[in-house]
Amino acid sequence: MVGFFDSGIGGRCVLDAFLRICPDEPTVYLADTEHCPYGNRPSEEVVRLSRRMVERLIARGCEVVVVACNTATAAAIDTLRSEWPSIPFVGMEPAVKPAAISSKTGVVGVLATRGTFGGRLYRTTSARVSGGVRFIECVADEFVSFVERGETSGIRVEAAVRKRLEPLLDAGADRIVLGCTHFPHLRPVMEKVAAGRAEIVDPSDAVARRIRDVLQEVRSCASK
Ligand code: DGL
């Protein structure tokens, strides 16, 4: 069984991507809506909250845990791996590398939370791939609130998306990286706003394939 958690319903996009390729796999999804959002919380607090989610998933019998939250991955995945060495963890990371490689303008917009931008994972990856590519970082916390309210389309959402995306597009960004698992829920609106100017880069499918591979590894080790 595969366990997923996020601060809220955002990480469902990763669960949905996984179920598209492994429809028969049993899964559990936990949303920590009581403490959502995680984005501006101190990293020690995100570690503490993530630990509680993992305890609950393991108690339910999960053999693989997906940290379906970029903020929790940034703050907690190293700690979780060291505290549960026998559990494989799959985390989220903004897809800056594929975006940088495919960008023609050399300008990439990245949407994420403050916590994700402050994390070592994002800092080291973006520094490593940045040769010649400019990353423009944008915190869009209000997108998280829209998604948690179930408001993923309409005039208010489109205005909010325009407000965040237009400055990135005007600066020449031709790739917009979704570095928060809540944001793919607004993807149709983003695609409308960015049409003809930028592609939206969503790592959900790549992470889903990684989960499937990890699960196969776990099972093949167990059967040896
Ligand atoms: N879904 C979380 C992420 O991927 C962020 C939402 C929040 O701030 O809690 O970073």
Residues whose N, C-alpha, C, O or C-beta is under 5 A from the ligand:
A	BS01	DGL	D6 S7 G10 C36 P37 Y38 G39 A68 C69 N70 T71 T113 V144 G179 C180 T181 H182
